[in-house]
């Protein structure tokens, strides 16, 4: 079973990526927020087909909402020290959230039925925005690189084709990974043999969060196994007891910059 998009949608997506890159190059501190939201809506629709591209949408999200009070200079949410809780923005006043929710539901249905997805809010919903919402926003450092990454993923003579179900049998490999404060280890089973490795973190790595160490261990274990063996057409199951690492991979995004970069590394494999 294969999935793809029409050539028309594929070309439109590439043009939008180029448009964002041009906007950043021309006026990096003055991006049209409304236009960014429209482009985000369309590219978000495309990523429903190509899930590997989801992480590269984060620069768009950070740029659109980076003006809020609870964001740092790179657009990420600011966490309060001590209790580990995020410092949330003040509630937006005057927004008809029921109308927004109804619009999002309608948009999802229409996008499934029509050739051209809806990528802008109707006037009745758009007019409910907070008066403090800016018309222009500055770019965040990763926006241009994210768009370049998306372009690289979409390059080719025609729309990409993604295989979601094989008609023939394939190979499955199972692995386990775990990391503690000072040590790490992993193992894989292949051809009735178990390959394993273990070691100790350097001082810098051991000072990182437990979630980072768990995901870093998984990334390095999978990378080593993939590079060592010819795994084309194979599916790897890697088990970890860290739900944050698992969730970050499947969602493709995470509020943590360090975990986000590891997710990209794992998806590129």
Secondary structure, 3 states (H helix, E strand, C coil): CEECCCHHHHHHHHHHHHHHHHHHHHCCCCEEHHHHHHHHHHHHHHCCCCHHHHHHHHHHHHHHHCCCCCECCCCCECECCCCCCECCCCCCCCCCHHHHHHHHHHHHHHHHHCCCCCCCCCHHHHCCCCCCCCCEECCCCCHHHHHHHHHHHHCCCCCCCEECCCCCCCEEEEEEEEECCCEEEEEEEECCEEEEEEEECCHHHHCCCHHHHHHHHHHHHHHHHHHHCCCCCEEEEEECCCHHHHHHHHHCCCCCHHHHHHHHHHHHC
